[in-house]
Amino acid sequence: MATAELEKLRNVGLLGQGGSGKTSLGEAMLFAAGVTQRLGKVQEGTSVLDHEPEEIKHYVSISTAFHTLAWKRHPFQLIDTPGYAAFLADSINCMRAFGGAVFVLNPSVGLRVESERLWDRANDNRISRLFFASKMDHEQDNVAERIDSMLEGLEVKGIHLQMPIGVEANFKGVVDLLSMKAYLYEGDSGKFAEGEIPADLKGAAEEMRQKLMESVSETDDELLEKYLDGKELSTDELKKAIREQTRQGKLYPVLYGSALKQIGIQQLLDAVIDYLPSPLDEDEVEGTNPITGEVEKRAQQPTAPFSAYVFKTIIDPFAGKLSVMRVVSGKIASDGVCYVPNKQVKEKIGHMFRLEGKKQDIVKEASAGDIVAAAKLKDVSTGDTLCDEKSPIQYEGPVHFSPVISFALEPKSKADEEKVPQGLHRIMEEDPTIEVHRDEQTRDFILSGMGQQHVEIIVEKLKRKYSAEVVLKAPKVPYKETIRASASAQGRLKKQTGGRGQYGDTWIKIEPLPHGKGFEFVDEIVGGAIPRNYIPAVEKGIKEAMAGGVIAGYPMVDVRVRLYDGSYHDVDSSDMAFKIAGSLGFKSAVEKAKPVILEPIMNMEITVPDESMGDVIGDLNSRRGKVVGMDTKGHNQVIKSKVPMSEVLKYAPDLRALTSGRGEFQMEFSHYEELPPHLAEKVIKEAKARQAADGEHKA
């Protein structure tokens, strides 16, 4: 792409909380630009951006979508991101591709935590933004006041470039406060007439223009002097100042419209051109030289050495694995070779595509500023840098997100058992927020994700894409058993059924070990009471008994076993007899050694608004949690606690309710502690009922 063309390019993201109307706005922009011949609608399942079957079914954006359009000879690469909490990780990591963003507001709902999180991340990425108040055909009076309240919540200075004409069903256009012209729309056609401001709005419009000039002039000494002298600021002067301040993140223009009625969309497209940056306007991108380890910066120029950042992976049913990248600098051709510095491998670029919703358009070359998908890059994953081997650079990787909820997956059939891990592995390539492991104790597949809806949609994808069906269950708590006292017992097997019998006789003593010591077996046999060749069989029998548990079927830990006496028979003794005898002796000794149930305790770090702290701590206390520390983080409090796993298996929705959706938490295993007796009784009772049911099932 030539420099002149690059100056016109806009990589524009659509950001905002779920339900704000981002996808509908994207569809309106595509329709206004003539890319689509029919306005796509989310509720009718005709959106070209929400094209995944799960998105169509649930009426919600699950994954970031891409499309291109051209407006007034300016190419746009449109990036429509999810807005619901369960899918925000994708939105945040795709921000790396943005040049600027339209932040979509829904004044009737106000700000939710998702908007605050997205706004903070956009600040971290230094993304230029403007606001668009969508769904104005649903809004009542005093919208500007509600918008100002939302801007105050985000701690930003907004400037109204427009004022709406009419409310709700009578919303029919906008007043441009720069040109002082009215744009009146005809029905839902998207056609409008430019004219004079309606007489009943003229006074309010002039007042808002004065506020606009005052806000803009405060950012520039020359303009401020002119404004204070009572001179009129020209439209060009205002636009130039707004452009500079928007790109520096000091001012945020506010526009109004309706995606479904096609009102204000053309003016929004104009504003993207006027106020959001091209790649040439963006800062140099910072990375690390993988050879020297020194910080380097790369200019976003086609003439610089090639580099690109892979910010997303898509598994396409026809094209296979697609690595979606933003080319940071230089150029790459479809037959070119690039270097992956963190993996120290070379990759040959095959087919490259520009993404158009669910379709792809082949491109032969990509240069600085372009967003393209490369097919079948074997050793490339999300977060990798591609570069020229002669001028290597490594860009910072993606933001890591810890899952907040886990479920056990039970395959529906034997065939599904084989398909499930394969399908999950492919889905994890697309979605790095998923974590999957096989619990060694319970043998369950444990699937962890960013929310219940996230996990349910993964299960739907497993069935649709990989024909693997599973049942979702709450994960089993991996309890363990141990003892609190020492005890001795005999384990004796004597069977005579005609011919050779079975005989094994053991005397063992068990005693507790310190936490985490596992298992010790001590051979104290003297004088040949048990022949040496049978000793390993005794140990094996004890280990098997420990693995299956004694009081509730959970593995037993932290026990020392001393084998100190026994007897044998020259003919009837065998490895099997002593293995069974060892198991019987161990189980008998455990019953006398004060056995207890151990439960896993989790380290939890919970971030909550100041006003929710008391409610959250009270809730933790009710869950047998212990607060071990507190930190302050901006307007939030970070509560550090230790909580039993059984009490927080489904903590995410409860925390959301306690904090109005503004709380977050991270959790990891800490240690095991003894389960209180009254709860242990319940666990033992449930375990015995489960064992009885399993026995009946087998019978």
N, C-alpha and C positions, 0 to 999 in steps of 0.2 A: 504494500500500500504506500503510495507516494505521500510525502509530507503534507501536501495540500489536501489530500483526501483524509489523512489521519486527523487533521485539524477539525474535520467535520464529524468524525465518528463520535458516537455517544454510547458508552456501555452503561445502561441505566437499569438499576434494580428497583423492584417494587417491594417495599417493606411495610410492615404493620402487623398488628395483632390479628388473630383469626376472626373472620366475620366482618373485617373492615371493608372488604370489597376489592382487594388487590387483583385477584384473577379476573373479575368482571371489568376492572379498569384496563387491565392488559388486553382483554378481548376488544374493548372499545377503541383502544389505541390502534390495534391491528385493523379493525374495521374502518376507522377514520382514514387510515393510510392506504386503504385499498388492498391490503394483503388478503383479507377474507371478504367474501361476497355476502356473507350473512353474519350478523352479530352473534357470536358464540355466547351461550348462557349456561352458567354452572347448574342451575336448578333444572334445566331441561336436558342436561347431559350432552350438550353440543359444544362445550368449550374445547378449543384446540390446545389450550395450555394444561388444563386438568384432563389428561387423556388416559391415565392408568385406570383400569377397571375398578380398583378400590377407591380411587378419587371420585369417579362417577357415581359409585354406589353410596358413598358416605357424604358427598357434597363438600369435600374438604381437600385442600392441597396437602399432599403427603410429601412430595419431592419437588425440588426446584425445577422449573421448566424454562425453556429458552425459545426465542423466536427472533426473527429479524424484520425490520420494516424500514422504509425510507420516508422522510418528511422534509419537503423543501430542499431536496438534494443532500440531505444529511442522513447517512446510514445509522440506524439504531440497532444495538444488540440488546434485546429486552430479556430481563431475568426476573421471573416471577417466583417469589419464595413463599414457603409455608409460614403460617402465623400462629398456629396452635403449639402449646408448650411441648408436646410430645415430639414435634418435628423441627423445633427451632435449631437444633444442632446443624442440620443441613443448611438452613438459612444463614447461620453465622459463618460457617466455613465457605459458603459460596460468595460471601461479601468480598472475598479476595479478588473476585473478578469485576467488581463494580468500579465504574469511574465516578458515578454519582447515583443518587437514589431519589425516588419519589416516595415519601413516607405518607401512607394513606391513613387518614383519620376518620373515625365514625363518631361524630359529636354526641349522638344520642346515647352512646354506650359509655363514652369516656375512656380513660386510659386503664388498661389492664397490665399485669406484670410483664406479659410478653412484649408489649410495646416498650416498656422501660428497659428490658434486657436487650432488645434489638437496638434501641437508641444508644445505650451504653457501648455496645459492641461496634456500632457504626462510628462512635466517637473514637474508640480505640484504633479503628482503621482509617481515621481521618477522611471520611467520606462526605463529600458535599451533598446537601439534601435540600429539597423543597417539600412543602406540605401540600397535600390535595385532600380537601374535605369532600369525600364521595357521599353518595346516597342522599344528596341534597333534596331529592324529591320526597324524602321521608322526614326531613327536618322541619322543626317549628321555628318560631321567632327566636331572636337573641343567639343565633348560631355563633356570631363573632365572639360574643362573651364566653361561650362554652369552649370555643377554640382557644381563646386566650388563657382560660383556666388550664387547659391541657398543656399548652406551651409552658405555662408556669410550672406545671408538674414535671416537665422534662428539663426545666431550668435553662430555657433558650429564649432568645429574642426573635420573635416572628414579626414579619411585616406583611400586612394584607395588601396584595396587589390587585385584589378584586373585591367586590361586594355582590352578594347574590340578589337576583331579581325574583321576588316571589318566594313562597314557602310551600312545602309538601307538594300536593298535586298541581299547585299553581306555580311551582318553580319553573321558570322559562328562560333563564339566561343569567348573564353576569355583566357587571360594569367593570371595565378596565380602568383602574385608578391612575394609570400612567398616561394613557391617551385620552382619558375621560370620554370614552365611547361605550355605548351599550351594545351587547351582542345578544339578540333575541332569537331563540330557536323555534323552529316550526315542528310541533309534535315530537315524535321519536325519530325523525329522519336524519338528524345530525346537521341539517341545513340551517343556516342562521343568516340574519340580516344585521349589518352594522349600522347603527344610527345614534340619535341623540339619547341622552339619559332621560328616562321618564321624569316628568316634573316633580312627582311626589318623592323621588329618591335623590334629586339633585343636591339638596341641602346636606343630606347625610353623606353623599359621595364626596362633596367638597371638604367636609369635615374630616373624612377618612384620608383624603389625599394630603391634607395638611399634616396629619399624623405620620403619613408615609414619608413625606419630604423631611419632616423633623427627624425621624428615626434614621433615614439614610444620610442626611447631612451631618449627623453627629459622628459619622465614621470617617469624614474627610474634612480637613481644615478649610480647604478652599470652598467646598460646598457649604460648610457651616457659615463661613463669613458672608457668602452670597445670600444664604437663607436669612441670616440675621439682619442683613441690609434690606430685607423685604423684596428681594428680586426673585422672580419665578425660576425654578430649576427646570431645565429642558428634559424631555423624555429621554434623549440620548445620554445626558449626564446622569440621570437617575439609573438608567439601565446599566451603564458602565460601572457605577458604584455598587449597585446590587450584585452584579456579576462578580466583582472582586471580593465583596464581603461574603457572598454565598460560598465561593470557592475556598475562602479562608475559614469557614465555619463560624462566622461572627453574626451573620443575619440569615434568616430562613424564610423565604417567600411563602405566602399562603395563597392557594387558589381553590376555587369551588367548582363543583360540577356533579353530574349524574352519569354513571357509566351506562345504565340501562336506557336512559333517555337521550344519550349521546350529547349531553350538554356540557360545554366547557372543555371537551377533549382536545379540540384543535388548539385552543389557547394553552392547554397544558403542554402539548407537543412543542409549541413555540417556546414556552418557558424552559423546557429541557434544553433546547438549542441555545437559548439566550443566557441561561444561568448555570448550567451544569457543565463540567469540564470535558474536553477531549483528552485522549491519552497524552498529548503534548503539553497540556496544562497541568497534568498530574506530577507529583514529586518523583524523583528518582526512587527506585525500589532498592531497599537495603537487603543484603545477603552476606554470606560468609564464603571466603575462598576456601574450598575444601582441602587445599594443599597447605596453605600457610596458616589457616585458621583466623585470618584477619578479616575485619569487616570491609565489605566493598559495596558500592552503589552502582546500579545499572540504569542508565537513561532509557526512557521508553521511546526509543527511536529505531526506525527500520535499519539504520546504518550501523547500529551497535551490534556486538556479538550476540548470537542467538541464545535466548533463554526463555523458559516457559514454566509456569507453575500448574500442576494438576490439582484442581480443587474439588473434583467430583468424579465418581466412576458410575457408569450405567451398564447394566447387562441387558443388551437388546436381543430380542428373539431371533432377529435376522442378521444383524451386523456383528453380534457377539459382544465382547467386552469393549466398551468405549471409554477412553480416558479423556475427560473434558478438561481443557486447559485454557488459560489465558496466556497468550504470547506476550511476554514482558518486553523483550527487545529482539532486534534482528528479524530474520526470516527463516522459515523452514519449508521445504518442498515435500510433496507426498512420497518422494523416493529418497529423502534425506536420511542421514544417520545422526543421532544425538546421543548424548552421554547422560547417565543417571548417576550423579556423584555419590549419593548416600549408599548406593548398592554397587558402585564401581563396575557398571556394565554398560554396554552400548546397545541401543535399540534402533532398528530400522523402521522409519515411518512408512506405513503402507497407505491405506486410504484415509483421507481426512474429510470430515464433514462439518458443515454448518448445521446446527440443530434448528429445526422448524417444527416445534411441538413434538409429535411422535414421529415425524418424518425427518429425513436427513438429505441435505443437498451437498453433493461432492464438491470439494474445492481442491485445487492442485497446489496452492501455496497459501501460507498464513504468515502475517508479519505483525510487528508490534501493535498491541491494542486488540488484535483479533481474539475471539473466543471460538475455538474449534474442538472437535472431538476426533481423536485418533483411534483407529480400530486395532484391536488385538495386539496391544503392547504387552508382551508376556511378563516382563519383570517390573512393570510400573503399577503403582497403586496410588490412592488418594494421598496427597501431601508431598508427593515426589517433585523434585525439580528436574527439568530436562534442559540441557545446555550444550554449547559447543565445547568439545573436549579440550580445545586449545585455550579457551577462556572460561574455565569452570567457575560456577557460582552455585551456592546452595541457599535457597530461600527458606524462611522459617516454616515449619510444618503446621498441620491443622490444629485447631483447639480440641483438646481431649475432653469428652464428657463422660461422667460416670453414670451408669444406669441407675434408675431409681426404683425399679420394681422387677421382681423375678417370678417366673411360673415354671412348674414342672410340665414337660411335654410327654405325653404317653402315646406312642405310635398306635394307630388303630389296628394294624395288622403286621405280620412278620415282614411282608414286602415293604411296608412303610418304614420299618426299623432301619433298613438299608438306605432308603431315599432321604430320610430326615437329615442326617448329618451332611450329606452332599448338597441338598437344597439350602440348608442354613449357611453352609460355607459360601455359596454363590451370593446369597442375599447379603452376607457380611461384607463382601467386596464392595457392594453399593452403599451399605449403611454401616459405617464403623462404630456407631453408637451401640450396636448389638453385641452382647457377650453371650457365649454358649460354652457350657462345660458339662461333662458327665460326672455326677456326684458319685464318688467311689463307694460311699457307704450305702446310699439309697438306690444307686444305679439309675436314677432319673436323669434325663436330659434337662438341664436347667437353662432356660432362656431368659435373659435379662434385657430390659429395654427402658425407654424414657417415659413410659406411661402405659396404662392398661390398653388404651386404644392402639398405641404403637405395637404392642405385643400381639394383639388380636389381628391387626392388619398383616403382620409378618406371617401369622398362621394362615391367613387367607391367601397370601402370595405363595406360601409353600404348596398349598393345594392346587392353585391355578397354574403356576409355572413349573412345578416339579412333581406334581401328582403325589405328593406326600401328605397324608392326612394324620392329624394328631388331635388329642383331647388336651385342653388346658386345665391344669390343676394347680392349687396352691402348693408350693414346694414343701416337702417334708423337712421338719427340723432335724438336723443330724445330732440327736442326743447321743450320749455315751454313758457307759456304766463304769463304776469303780467300787472299791471297798474302803471302809473307814477303820477296820480292825483286823487283827490277825486271827486265823483259825486253822485247825487241822482236821483232816477227814480221810477216811479210807475209800478208795475206789476199787471195787472188786467185781470181776466178771467171771462167772463159772457156769458153763453150759455143757450138758452131757446129753447128746441126742442119739446115742448109738454110734459106734466108731469113734473117730477122733473128735474130741470136744474142744471147747474154747476156755482158756484159763489165763487170767491176768490179775495181779493183785498189787495195788500201789497205796502208799501212805504219803500224803503231801501236806505241806504247810504253806498257806498263802499269807502275805502281808502287804500293806499298801506301800507304794513308792511315791516320791515327790511328784508333783504335777509335771507332766510332759516327759516323764522317763520311760513311758511305754510298757515294756514287758521284759522281765528277767527270768531265766530258768536256771536253777542251781541244782546240779547233780551231787547229792550227798550220800549216794549208795556206797556202802562198804561191805566187804566180805562176800560179794557176789549174790546179795539178796535178790537182785534182778540182774540178769546177764546184760553185759554192755551193749549187745546188739539190739536190745529191746528199749533202751533208754530214749533214742530218737523218736520212737513210736509214741512213747508217753508224752513227750514234748509236743509232738504233732497233734495229738488228741486234745491237749490243753489249749493249744493255739486255735484249733477249730471251735472249741467251746467258747473261747473268748470272743471270736469273731461273730458268733451267733448270739452272744449275750446270754444272760442267765435269768434276769428278772423281767426284762421287757423286750428282749430281742435286739438290743443295741450293742455295738462293740464295747468290750470291756478294755479299759486302759489302766496304766500305772499300777501294775501288780507284779510282785515277785513271787515265784513259785519254787518251793524247795521240795524235791523228791528225796525222802530220807529213808524209806523202808518199803518192803514189799515181799512178794514170794512168787514162785513160778512153778510150772509143771514141765517135766522133761519132754512129754509127748504133746500135751494140749496147749501149751503156750505158743503164741505167735505175735507178729507185729500188730495184726488187727486186734487181738485180744487186749494187748497192752495199750493200744491207742484208745480203745473204748474205756478201759479201766481208768486211764488218766483223765479222760473227759468226765467220767462219773465222779471221780474223786474231787476234781476241780469244782464242779457244780455243787457238790455237797458242802465243800468248804466255804464257797461264796455265800451260801444261805446263812452261815453262822458268822460271817465277817462284816456285818452291817453294810450290805450293799446299798448304793445310792445312784441316782440318775444325775448326770452332768448335762448342763445346757450351754449352748454357745452364746457368748456375750459379744456384742458388736460395738466398735467405736463409731460414734455418729457425730458429724459436724453439721449443725443445722443453722442456716442463715435466714433470719426473719426480720421484718420491720420492727422498730422500737416498740410500737404500740401492741404488737402481738406477742412479745417476749413472755409476759406473765402467763398467758393462755397456753403457750407451747411448753413452758417449764411445768406447769400444772399437769398437762397431758402426759409429759414424760414421767412424772412421778407416779401417775396412775398406771403406767406401763412397767413399773418397777425399775425405771431408769435412774441413773445417778449423774447429776451434772458435775463435771470435773473441771470446768473452766469456762471463761467468757472472754470474748474479744469484741471490739467495736470495728465496724467496717462501713464507713460513710454513714448513711442513715439507718444502717442495719446492725443487728447484734448477731454474733456467731456463738452459738451454744455448743460446747463440747461435752459429750456425754457418753456413758456406757449403758447399753440397753440390751436386754435379752432378745435374741433373734425372733423367738416365737411371738413377741409383742409388736414387732415392726415388719412383719411379712408384707403387709399392705398399708404401709405408712403414708405413701405418696398422696392418695386422695384425702386422707385425714389432715395432713399438713396443709394441703391446698385449702380445705374448708376452714381451718383455724386462722389462716393468714390471708384470706381472700385471694388465693392464687399467687401470693408474693413470696412464699417460702421455698427454700431449696435445701436439699440435704445430700450428704455423701456418707457412705457407710462401708466399713470393712471389718473383717473378723478380728477380734481382740484375743479372747481366751475362753476357757471353760470354767464354769462355777457350778456348785451343787444346786440342784433344783429344790426349792422349798418342798417339804414333805407333802403338804396338801395338794400341790400341783403334780408331784411325782406320782401320787396315788392315781390321779386322773390319767397320766401318761401310761402307767403300767396297765390300768384297766382297759384303755383304748388299744394298747398293743396286744393284750390277750384276746380281746374281741376280734381284732384283725387276724391274729394267728388262727383263731377258731374258724373264722370265715374262710381263710385260705385253705384250712384242712378240709372243710366241707366241700369247697370248690374242687379240690384235687380228688376227693372221694367220688 
